[in-house]
Amino acid sequence: MADAVADAAAYLSGMPATPVPLERTDRAPWVWVSAQALRSRVDAQALADAVREHPAVEAVAARADGWLEITLAPEWVDRTLADLAAPAGMPPAHLPAAPPAVLGRRTLDNPGFVVLLAHARACRVAGQALAGPERAGQATDQDDAGAFHPQALRDLSDPLDVVLLTEILDAPRRLVATAPHQCAAALLAVAAAYLPWEERCPAIATRPGESSTPQHWARARISAAGLGVLERGMALLGITAPERI
């Protein structure tokens, strides 16, 4: 989304524009703000009008301080989660593997272990999803997946859903090989949000006779995207993680 806003600013100014990362608000993961108009020295209202029809944008407003307030469309968020979950584009490991001593202390005060544990939990959820409802003893509905609507993502109201989705959407801009400290911080933020979420917010219907709901499908998408972010970040940092801990 930041690239699209920058492209619009470049069109308005007639000069190349460096994308300004969107910043979260207290209404994230749905509402974000951009300082692109200020950075590119273009009229904020004109920039808002230029990006209004972008598929990522559900609503946009120019604030009096020159910032744009952008509300993301659920359909775009759903596509972004799918892109993050896809295996294609996995970055190579440019840095040496982290020392085993750092990753070997299996306590939650060890950031490396938190990341590895979150990755293992996300792998477990992915395995349960692949097993299918029949393996889990659930009632099934072959139309469940096809009936999923991205609005189900917005309907998630648990604070843990909100926090994890925000961290996942904010992580990609920080997963760069040239800034390992930013990459590590993004990984830890996603991992720290994932662990309590996985315990309290089921992504898979596992109880006998339980049908998958739109809430389950939405959370399964979030979990898969979280796994993708963790795998990409660890690859950049040269960390190889087991699927089980």
FENNOR-V660627 format. One line per field, one symbol per residue. ss: DSSP state (2 for helix, 1 for strand, 0 for the rest). psi: psi as a letter, one per 20 degrees, with the letter a starting at -180 (. if undefined). A space follows every 50 residues. Layout:
ss = ???
psi = ???
This chain:
ss = 02222222222220000000001100000011110222220002222222 20000011111100000111110222222222222000000000000002 22220000002222222222222222222222222200000000000000 22222000222222222222222200000222222222222222222222 000000000000022222222222222222222222000000000
psi = hhggggghhhghijqqppppqqqqaijqjhprqpjhgghilrphhhgghh ihjqiiphqqqprhjiqpoppqphhggghgggghiqhqjpqroiqqqqph hgiiomqijohghgghghggghhgghhhhhhqhghikqqqoiigghipph hhghipiphhgggghghghighiimphimhhgggggghggghhgghghhi npipoiqpjpqprhgggghhggghhgggggggghghjkpppqiq.
